[in-house]
Amino acid sequence: MDAFYEAGDERDLIGHLAIGLAPHTSGGVLCRIIGWTTASAGYAHPLFHAAKRRNCDGDEDSLMMLLDGLLNFSMSILPAGRGGLMDAPLVLSTRINPREIDKEALNVDCSWTYTRAFYEATISRPHPNEIEKLVDLAGDRIGSIGEVRGYGWTHDSGKLDAGPVNSSYKTLKTMKDKMLAQLALGQRLRAVSAQRVASQVIESHFLPDLRGNLMAFTRQKVRCVKCAHSYRRVPLAGKCIQNISTSGGLSGGRGDGSTLCGGNVVLTVSEGAVRKYIEITREVIENYGVDDYTKQRVEWMTDSVDSLFNDDTVTVMTLNDFV
C-alpha cells in the first residue's frame, strides 16, 4: 500500500483528520489538525474535550491519525485480560452532539460583552445560579447554530499558547507536592477557603483510596513470581504447587513429564500501597486544619490500618520504660 500522508514534518499533517482518545476509554472522537504548539497540551473546542471524557484539568490525552485507527488495528491484538479493551478506538464519534456530553462543558461562558445589569447584580455576591441568565452560556445555545460555534471572549489575549508549556500537574512529581501547591494557592486567594479545599480533597480522594486499598489488601490473591499463577489462599506448602510440563507450558496432572513449579508466592497488594496517603493526610490536617468529622474519619481509618499491620500482642520496650 502506498504511503498516504507522505509527511516530511509536522506541518504537513495540518488539515488532516485525526482521532482524539482519552486514556482508559475506548471511544474516539473525530477531529481535524489545524496547527501545532510547543506546549505540552492539546488546544481544542471545549465540547471536543468533553466528548472524549476529558475536562481540561491537566490529565494525559492522546491523538492518532485517522488511518492509524482505521487500518492499523485489529481486535485480535488486544489483550484478553481486564482492561484489554481500554485505550483502543473501538467506536468513533464523527459528530459532537452537545446534548450527549458531560454537562460541565455546557457551563462555558460564550459572552462577547457583559451587561450593566450583570455587574450591578454581582455587587450583592449572589450564587452564580441566580444570575446565570445574565450570561451567555453554552448550554443556552443548544438547538441553535451557535451551540458549537461563535463562542466569544471579552478581552484579546495574544497568542493562545503564550502561557506555561507544562502545567503544574506534570511538573510537580509527587502527590504531596501537588496537594501542598494546591493548598498554598488556596491560601493566597481570598475567594477560596484552604481548609475547605483540604477537607474536600481528603474526603473525595485520600479516604476513598485508603478505604479501597485496605479492602483490596484483605481480599487479595497471592501470585507465583515464577509462573504467575494466582491463588485465593496461600498453599499449605508455602510455595507454588502448580504442575509445569517439562516440555513447556502448564500441565493438568502429576504424571510423567511434569514437575511442581515451586516458585515463591507473593502478595499482589503491598502494605505501602495501603499507607501511601496517610502521612500526607496527617500533614494537611496539621497545617491547614479540617472539620472534626473529617479528622475523626481519618483517625478511624488510620487506626484500622495500624490494627491490620501491627501485632498488638508484641510490645517493644526500651530502658526508658523502666526509669
N, C-alpha and C positions, 0 to 999 in steps of 0.2 A: 504494500500500500504506500502510495506516495505521501510525502510529508504535507500536512495541511497548513500549519501555521507558518512554517519557514521563518521563524523569528530570529533576527540577528541579535536583538537586545530587547529589553522590557518594553520599550516604546512601540515596538512592532505589534504588541498584544493589545494596544489601546483600540477600543471599538469591538473587540471580540466578546462573545458570550462566555460566561463562567458560572460556576455553581458555588454558592455560599453554604457552608455546612458547619454548624456549631459542634463542639465536642460532645460526645455521649448521646448524640442524636442520630437519626437515620433519614431525616427529611431535608433534602437540599432545596435551595431557593435560587431560581434563575436570576442572573444579573448581567450587566454589561460593564466592562472595564472602561473608565473614562479618564484615567490618569494614575500617576504613581506619586508616592510621598516617601520622604526619608524617615518619617515617624514610624514607630512600631505599632501601627494602628490601621484600622480599616475605616475609611470615611464613606458613609453611605446614608441613604434615606432612613430615618428612624423606623419607618414601617418595615423596611428590609431587615434591620437588626431584630425587630420584634418577631418577624416571621420565622427567623432562624432560632428563636428562643434565646436570644442574647439581649441584654439591656444596657449596653454601652458602659459597663462598670469595670472594665479592665480585664475581663476574662479572656482566655485564649479563644481563637477563632481560626477558620481555615477557608481557603479559596482554591478551587481547582478549575482547570479549563473544562468547558462543556464536553468536548470529545473524550477527555480523560475519564469522565464519569459515565459516558455512554458506551465507549468502546473498550477501554482498558479496565474492564470489570466483569466479574462473574461470581455468582452465588457460591460456586464450588470452592472458591479460595477463602471464604470467610470461615473463621474458627467456629467449631461446633459447641464450644463451652459458653458459659454465661457471659453476656456482654459481647458475643461474637458479631451480633448484628449492629452494634454501635459503630459510629464513625464511618459509615458507608452510605452512599446516596441511594437507598432502596427506593425512595419516591422522590419526585421532583415537582415543585410548585412553579408553574410558569407565569402565574399571575398572583398578585397580592390582593386579598380581599380584606379591607380594614375591619370588617365585621367578625373575622375569624382569628384575629391575632390577639396577643396579650393587651388587655385594656390599658395597661400602663402607658403604652405608646400613644394612646388617644388623648393623653393629657398634655401633649406637646403644644406649646404656645406658638401660634401661627400669626400673631398680630404684627401689622406694619406700624401701627401707632396705638397709643393708649389715650382714652378719652379723659376729659376733666373729671367726669363722674367717677372714673376708676380711682384717680389719685385722691379725690375727696373721700371716697369710701374707705381707703386704706388708713386714714387718719385714726379711726377708732379701732384699728387692728382686728378686724373680723376674721372668722375662719375662712380659708380660701373658698370653701364650698358656697359661702354666702354671696360671693361676688364673682363667681366663675362666669356668669352670663355677660359680664362686662369685658371679658377677654375672649379672643378668637381662638378656640381650642380645636385640635384636630378632630376630636370626637363630634364636634358640632357640624363638621363638614361632610359627614358620612351621607352618601346618596347623591352628592353633587360632584362636579368635575374637580372641585378643589379638595377632595378627600385625599389625593395623593400628590397634588402639585400646587404651586403658588404659595408655599409656606413663606411667611415674611419674617423680617427682623427689623429692629428699631435703630440699630447703630452699625455702621460699617466697621469691620474689624481687620481689614488687610488680608493677608494670606491665611487660608483655612488651617494650615499646619504650622503656624508660626510659634506654637507653644512647645512644651517639652516633647522630645522624641520618644520618651518612655514614661509610662505612668508609674507612680509610686508603688502601685500594686505589683509591679515587676521588679523595680529597683530595690525595694525592701525585701530581703530574702526570707526571713523567718516570720511566723505568725505573730510572735511577740513584738517584733519591730513594726509590723503593720498595725497591730492593735494600739500600741503606745502612740504611734504617729497620728492615728485617727482621734484618739482622746486628746492629744496635745492640740490638735486643730480645733476640737470642740471647745477647749478651754479658752481659745482666743476669739471665738465667735460668740457675740452676745445673744444671738438667736438660738444657740444650742446649749443644752444642759449636758455637760460632760458626764455627770452622774447618771442621767437617764440613758445616755448612749452606752455607758458601761453596763448598766443593768440589762439593756436590750440585747447587747452582744452576748453577754453571759447566758441570758435566758434562751435566746434563739440559736446560738451556735455552740458555746462551750458545754453547757449542761446536756443538751441532746446528744452531742458527740460523746461525752463522758458516759452517759447512761447507755448509749448504743454499744460502745466498745466494751463496757462492763458486761452487758448481756451477751455480746459475741464471745467474750472470753470464757464465760461459764458454759456456753453451748458449743464450743468449738470442737473440731475434729483434730486428730493428730495425723501427721504426714510423714512418710518414709523419705529420707533425704536421698536414698539410693534409687528406688524405683518409682517414687512419687505416689504410691498407693496411699489412700487415706483410710483411717479407722475412726469409728464413732467413739470407741474407748481404746485405751492403751492395751495392747495384747499382754497377756499374763507373762509371756516370755520376755517382755521389756524391749523387744526389737521386732522388726518386720517379719511376719510369718508367711508372706506371700510366696507362692511357688513360682519359680522362674525357670523356664526351659533352658537347658544348656545349649540349645541350638538358636537361642534368641527369642525374646518375647516372653509374655507371661504364660504360665501353664495352669490347667484346671485341676490337676491331680498330683498325687505324690508318687507316681510310678517312676519307672526308669526315664531318664532323660530330663529330670527336673531337680531343682535344689531350692532350699529356702533362701530367701533374699538376705535376711539377717541384718538389714540396714538399720541405722538409728532412727527412731521416730521422734519428731519434734512438734512443738505447738505451732499452730498457724496464726494465733493472735498472741502477741507478747505483752508482758506487764508494762513495758514502755509505751505501747500503743494506748493503753488504758489511762496511764498517768500523764500523758503528754501535755494536757492543758491545765493541770492542777496548779502548777507553780505560777503561770501567767495569770490565772484566775485569782489566786490569792494576792498577787501583786497589784492587780487592778482594784480589788476590793480595798486594799490597804491605802492606796494612793488616791483613789477617786471616790471611794465610798459607794455603796449601793443600798437599796432599801432592805429592811430587816428580813422580809420574806425571801428575797433572792439570796441574801447572805446565809440564812438558815438552810436553804436548799443546797447550797454549795457545801456547807459543813456536813450535812447529812450524806451527800454523795461521796465526799472525801472520806468520811468515817466508814462508809460501805466498802470503798476501795482498800483502805487500810486493814479492815477486818478480813478481807479476802486474801491479801498477800502477806500480812504479818501474823506470825504464830503467837497467839495470846498466851499460850502455855509456857513460853520461854521468856524469862526476864533477864535482860542483860544488866548486870550491876557493876559498878566501879567502886574504888576505895572511898570515894566521896560519899557514897550511900551509907557508909558505916561511921562517918565522922559525926 
